[in-house]
Amino acid sequence: MKFQSTRQQQTALSLTVYNDGFGLVKETRTIPANKEVTEIQFMDVASGVETESVLVDGIHVLEQSYNYDLINKEKLLEKYMDDVITVRNAELDEEMQIRLLCVYGSIIGERVDTKEVVIDPIGELILPSLPEGLLTKPALIWKTASIETDLEAKVSYLTQGLEWQASYVAEIRGSQLTLSGWVQLSNNSGMSFFDSRLKLASGKVNRYVDARPIHEQARLFAKAEESESAFREHSFADYHAYSIERPVTLLHGQTKQISFYKAQDVAFRKIYKVEPGSQQAKVIVEFDNTSANHMGVPLPKGIFKVYEQDRDGEMEFIGENAIGHTAAQQEVSVVIGEAFDIISKNWEKRRGRHGHFDYVTYVYKLQNRKSEYVRIEVNHQIHERIWQMESSSHDYELKKSNELEFRVRIPAGKEAEVEFTYKVDRSADEHIK
């Protein structure tokens, strides 16, 4: 005997969505006692279910299969092979009964009254009641031991087609900014989730990938539905999770946005950076993700948009970029564009050989055409392997073994030159020759 378990028997549902296009569905359903039941059809599951990931607690499962052989014309007619069906021609107001012989390519039948064989008869096919075992929805099929008492089945499985992304909006007013974080959820799993507990997992979870193609998921856009943060963050294993405090409904084919973070009065720095080849300085918005700066929470990777208040009081968009996963106490640094009024020219001024050493002089000429004081970071990379600084017009910090950073402060309307000379030891190169 078969028993169909549907969403109506569901007593709990929770959903964990990962960054990489999949999710973990966890639900609890009641299964009534029935000693005659030897097969449970677990209906209302995601069409993207990974069957090898299914966990079942509370039911003694002997065998499991996944039926995605859903109803269509050919599969339905196949169930009536060698049975009698009716063909109704509405235009002629006639009916005939045929014994179904073939449904592949053409419909072939034998007339019950004349024994003639007809091919692709014209008219509407009238079939008896739906055959047992033909499913109209995906289902997990379990062969089970007899069910002696009422059971509470806890079932979990991974499914493709679920995705979440974080996005951020920073509003700059004067020397501080307000930061809002949003979660965009997309559901293309083939299943709708009603009143589900929602958890978002942030971090890179390793998954085995084979050669089968992964179809690109469609993306829809919906209006943001929350204005204040509804999530609570916590760490688990080697990842971070964000749990929402209220049930969420996420329909198949739907994308929705939910506020997950809000921080106000965040102190920030606007930094200008130049590198070899730069003609304009990069504009960088930078701030400390610390509790002292009204933050101090792990931020999942996402797109970071920046707005700034103009002199008329209106917020104007000034740039965007992506940030990676950022732990608490880390610095957030976002390149949002190039500064129109900060000009850079840089070149190798001279290079000469003395003994085993090459002496290289490099120059950065910086112009601040803004009406305010600016700080410019000059990042220069030395490609030679063994080198030593000989002289420099400005102090610098060695960020890496071959990367220098100069910090130059330039008043409004002024310019400055950074010049430095380093020597390169060529004796090792000559020894190799």
C-alpha positions in Angstrom: 0.0 0.0 0.0 1.2 3.5 -0.9 1.0 6.7 1.2 1.4 10.2 -0.3 3.1 12.6 2.1 2.5 16.2 1.0 3.1 19.7 2.3 -0.2 19.5 4.3 1.5 17.1 6.8 4.4 19.5 7.2 5.0 20.7 10.8 8.3 22.6 10.3 10.4 23.9 7.4 13.8 25.6 7.4 16.1 26.6 4.5 19.8 27.3 4.5 21.0 29.0 1.3 24.7 29.0 0.3 26.6 31.5 -1.9 27.2 29.1 -4.7 23.7 28.4 -6.1 22.5 25.6 -3.8 20.6 25.2 -0.6 19.8 22.8 2.2 16.1 22.0 2.8 15.1 20.7 6.2 11.5 19.8 7.0 9.4 17.7 9.4 6.2 15.9 8.5 3.9 13.6 10.4 3.3 10.1 9.0 0.2 8.3 10.4 0.4 4.7 11.5 -0.7 2.2 9.0 0.7 -1.4 9.0 -0.4 -1.8 5.3 1.9 1.0 4.1 5.1 -0.3 2.4 5.8 2.7 0.2 5.8 6.4 1.0 5.7 9.0 -1.8 7.3 12.1 -0.3 5.8 14.8 -2.5 6.4 18.5 -2.8 10.2 18.3 -3.1 12.5 20.6 -5.2 13.1 19.5 -8.7 16.8 20.3 -8.2 17.2 17.8 -5.3 20.5 16.0 -5.1 19.2 12.5 -4.2 22.5 11.3 -2.8 22.3 14.1 -0.2 18.9 13.0 1.3 18.9 12.3 5.1 15.8 10.7 6.7 15.3 10.4 10.4 12.2 8.7 11.9 11.4 6.3 9.1 13.1 2.9 8.4 13.8 3.4 4.7 14.8 0.2 2.9 15.1 1.6 -0.6 14.9 5.1 -2.1 14.2 6.4 -5.6 13.5 9.8 -7.1 10.6 10.1 -9.6 10.9 13.0 -11.9 9.0 11.1 -14.7 6.2 13.6 -14.7 3.1 13.6 -16.8 3.2 14.5 -20.5 1.2 13.3 -23.5 3.5 10.4 -24.6 4.1 9.1 -21.0 0.4 9.3 -20.3 -0.6 7.4 -23.4 2.1 4.9 -22.7 0.2 3.9 -19.6 -2.8 2.9 -21.7 -1.0 0.7 -24.2 -3.2 -2.3 -25.1 -6.2 -0.6 -23.4 -9.3 0.8 -25.0 -9.6 4.6 -25.4 -12.2 6.8 -27.1 -11.6 9.2 -30.0 -14.2 12.0 -30.2 -14.5 14.0 -33.4 -16.5 17.1 -32.4 -16.9 18.4 -36.0 -18.5 15.1 -37.2 -20.1 14.5 -33.8 -18.8 11.0 -33.9 -16.9 8.7 -31.5 -15.0 5.5 -32.0 -13.2 3.2 -29.6 -9.7 1.9 -30.3 -7.3 -0.4 -28.7 -4.0 1.5 -28.3 -1.2 -0.2 -30.1 1.6 2.4 -30.4 2.2 6.0 -29.1 5.7 6.6 -30.3 5.9 9.0 -33.2 2.3 8.2 -34.3 -0.8 7.1 -32.5 -1.8 3.7 -33.8 -4.9 1.8 -32.7 -7.2 -1.0 -33.6 -10.9 -0.1 -33.9 -12.9 -2.2 -31.5 -15.9 -2.5 -33.8 -14.3 -3.2 -37.2 -10.8 -4.4 -36.2 -9.4 -1.9 -38.7 -6.0 -0.3 -37.8 -6.1 3.5 -37.7 -3.1 5.8 -37.6 -3.2 9.3 -36.0 -7.0 9.4 -35.7 -8.6 12.8 -35.9 -10.3 13.9 -32.8 -10.0 14.3 -29.0 -8.6 11.4 -27.1 -10.7 10.5 -24.1 -8.8 8.4 -21.5 -10.0 6.5 -18.5 -9.0 7.7 -15.0 -5.3 8.5 -14.3 -3.3 5.3 -13.9 -1.9 4.5 -10.5 1.8 5.5 -10.0 1.9 8.3 -12.5 3.0 11.4 -10.6 2.2 15.0 -11.5 5.0 16.4 -9.3 8.5 15.3 -8.4 8.7 12.9 -5.4 11.1 10.8 -3.3 9.8 7.2 -3.2 10.7 5.2 -0.2 10.2 1.5 0.3 9.7 1.2 4.1 9.1 -1.3 6.9 5.5 -1.3 8.1 4.5 1.8 10.1 3.3 0.6 13.5 2.7 4.0 15.1 2.5 7.6 14.1 5.9 8.9 13.0 7.6 12.3 12.9 9.8 12.2 9.8 12.7 14.7 9.6 14.0 15.0 6.1 16.8 17.1 4.7 18.4 17.3 1.3 20.6 19.6 -0.9 19.0 21.2 -4.0 20.3 23.3 -6.8 18.6 26.5 -7.9 18.8 28.5 -4.6 21.2 31.5 -4.4 21.8 34.5 -2.3 24.0 37.6 -2.8 24.8 40.5 -0.5 24.8 44.1 -1.6 25.6 47.3 0.2 24.7 50.9 0.0 26.9 53.6 1.6 25.5 57.1 2.0 28.2 59.7 2.7 27.3 62.8 4.7 30.3 64.9 5.6 32.9 62.9 7.4 30.6 59.9 8.2 28.6 57.4 6.3 25.6 55.2 6.8 25.9 51.6 5.6 22.9 49.4 4.7 23.3 45.7 3.8 20.8 43.8 1.7 20.3 40.2 0.8 19.0 39.2 -2.6 17.5 35.7 -2.6 16.7 33.8 -5.8 14.7 30.6 -6.0 14.8 28.5 -9.2 14.7 25.2 -7.4 11.3 24.1 -8.7 9.7 24.4 -5.3 8.1 27.2 -3.3 8.9 27.6 0.4 6.1 28.9 2.6 6.7 30.3 6.1 10.2 28.9 6.3 12.9 29.6 8.8 15.8 31.1 6.7 19.5 30.9 7.3 22.2 32.2 4.9 25.7 30.6 5.0 28.6 32.8 4.1 31.9 31.4 3.0 33.4 29.0 0.4 32.0 25.5 0.8 33.9 23.0 -1.3 31.8 20.9 -3.7 32.8 18.3 -6.1 32.2 19.3 -9.8 31.9 16.8 -12.6 31.7 17.4 -16.3 27.9 17.7 -16.5 26.7 21.2 -17.7 25.1 23.5 -15.1 22.3 25.5 -16.6 22.3 29.2 -16.0 19.6 30.2 -13.6 17.1 32.9 -14.6 17.2 36.1 -12.5 14.2 38.2 -11.6 14.1 41.3 -9.6 11.7 42.3 -6.9 11.2 45.3 -4.7 13.1 45.4 -1.4 10.7 44.4 1.3 12.4 45.4 4.5 13.9 48.7 5.8 15.5 47.5 9.0 17.8 44.5 9.7 16.0 41.3 10.5 19.0 38.9 10.6 21.2 37.7 13.4 24.8 36.7 12.6 26.8 33.9 14.2 29.7 31.7 13.3 29.5 27.9 12.8 32.2 25.5 11.7 34.5 27.6 9.5 31.8 29.8 8.1 29.4 32.5 9.1 25.6 32.3 9.1 22.9 34.9 9.1 19.5 33.8 10.5 16.3 35.8 10.1 14.0 36.1 13.1 10.7 35.6 11.3 9.3 33.1 8.7 10.0 33.9 5.1 8.0 32.8 2.0 10.1 32.3 -1.2 8.2 31.3 -4.2 9.7 29.4 -7.2 10.9 31.8 -9.8 11.0 34.7 -7.3 13.8 37.0 -6.3 13.4 39.2 -3.2 15.5 41.5 -1.1 15.7 41.6 2.7 17.6 44.0 4.8 20.3 42.2 6.9 22.5 45.0 8.2 22.5 48.7 9.2 25.3 50.8 10.6 25.3 54.6 11.2 27.9 57.2 12.0 30.7 55.2 10.5 33.9 57.2 10.2 35.6 56.7 6.8 38.6 57.8 4.8 38.6 58.9 1.2 42.0 58.0 -0.3 43.6 58.7 -3.7 45.9 56.1 -5.1 48.3 56.2 -8.1 50.4 53.4 -9.6 52.8 53.1 -12.5 50.9 54.2 -15.6 48.2 56.1 -13.8 47.1 59.4 -15.3 44.3 60.0 -12.8 44.3 58.9 -9.2 42.0 56.1 -8.1 39.3 57.1 -5.6 39.0 54.7 -2.6 36.5 54.8 0.2 38.0 53.0 3.2 36.8 52.4 6.8 37.5 50.1 9.7 35.0 47.3 10.4 35.3 47.6 14.2 32.9 48.0 17.1 34.6 51.3 17.9 33.5 52.5 14.5 29.9 51.3 15.1 30.4 48.1 13.1 32.5 45.0 13.9 30.5 42.2 12.2 31.6 39.8 9.4 30.4 41.1 6.0 29.7 38.6 3.2 31.0 39.4 -0.2 28.9 41.5 -2.4 28.5 44.7 -4.6 29.2 47.9 -2.7 27.5 51.1 -4.0 28.5 54.5 -2.7 26.4 57.7 -2.7 27.5 61.2 -1.5 25.5 64.2 -0.5 25.9 67.1 -2.9 25.8 70.8 -1.9 22.0 70.9 -2.7 21.4 68.1 -0.1 20.7 65.5 -2.7 22.4 62.1 -2.7 24.3 61.4 -5.9 25.8 58.1 -7.0 29.7 58.2 -7.1 30.7 54.6 -7.8 30.6 51.0 -6.9 32.8 47.9 -6.7 32.8 44.4 -5.2 34.1 43.5 -1.7 35.2 40.1 -0.7 34.2 38.3 2.6 35.4 40.7 5.3 35.9 39.5 8.9 35.3 41.7 11.9 38.3 44.0 12.7 39.3 44.0 9.1 39.6 47.1 6.9 37.1 47.6 4.1 38.5 49.3 1.0 36.4 50.0 -2.1 37.8 51.5 -5.3 34.9 53.6 -6.8 36.4 55.5 -9.7 39.1 57.9 -10.8 39.6 61.5 -9.5 39.1 64.1 -12.3 41.2 66.7 -10.5 44.1 64.6 -9.3 46.7 64.2 -12.1 49.6 61.8 -12.2 52.6 61.5 -14.4 55.3 59.0 -13.7 58.4 57.8 -15.5 61.8 56.2 -15.1 64.1 59.2 -15.0 67.4 57.4 -15.4 69.1 54.0 -15.2 72.9 53.5 -15.0 75.4 50.7 -14.3 78.2 51.0 -11.8 80.1 47.7 -11.2 77.7 45.0 -10.3 74.9 47.4 -9.6 72.2 49.1 -11.7 71.0 52.4 -10.3 67.4 53.3 -11.1 65.6 56.6 -10.5 61.9 56.9 -10.7 59.6 60.0 -10.5 55.9 60.5 -9.8 54.6 64.0 -10.5 51.3 64.6 -8.7 48.9 67.6 -9.2 46.0 68.4 -6.9 43.6 70.6 -8.8 40.9 70.2 -6.2 39.9 73.1 -3.8 40.8 71.0 -0.8 43.8 69.2 0.8 44.2 65.6 -0.3 46.3 62.6 0.7 47.6 60.5 -2.1 49.1 57.0 -1.8 51.7 56.1 -4.4 52.1 52.4 -4.9 55.2 51.3 -6.8 56.3 47.8 -7.5 60.0 47.0 -8.1 60.3 44.0 -10.5 64.0 43.3 -9.9 64.7 40.5 -7.4 67.6 41.9 -5.3 67.5 45.6 -4.6 68.1 48.3 -2.0 66.9 51.9 -1.6 69.5 54.5 -2.0 67.5 57.7 -1.6 63.9 59.0 -1.5 62.2 62.4 -1.4 59.4 61.0 0.8 59.1 58.4 3.6 57.7 55.1 2.4 56.4 51.8 3.8 57.4 48.4 2.4 54.1 46.6 1.9 55.8 43.6 0.4 59.3 42.6 -0.4 59.0 44.5 -3.7 56.1 46.9 -3.2 56.6 50.5 -1.9 53.9 52.8 -0.6 54.5 56.6 -0.3 51.9 58.8 1.4 51.9 62.3 0.0 49.9 65.2 1.4 49.2 68.0 -1.1 47.4 71.3 -0.4 44.6 72.5 -2.7 45.9 73.7 -6.1 49.5 72.5 -5.5 51.7 69.8 -6.9 54.4 67.5 -5.5 57.1 65.2 -6.9 58.1 61.8 -5.4 61.5 60.8 -6.5 63.5 57.8 -5.4 66.6 55.9 -6.4 67.3 52.2 -5.7 70.2 50.0 -6.7 69.8 46.5 -8.2 72.4 43.8 -7.5 73.3 42.1 -10.8 76.1 39.9 -9.5 73.7 37.0 -9.1 72.5 37.3 -12.7 76.1 37.4 -14.0 77.0 34.3 -11.9 74.1 32.4 -13.6 75.4 33.3 -17.0 
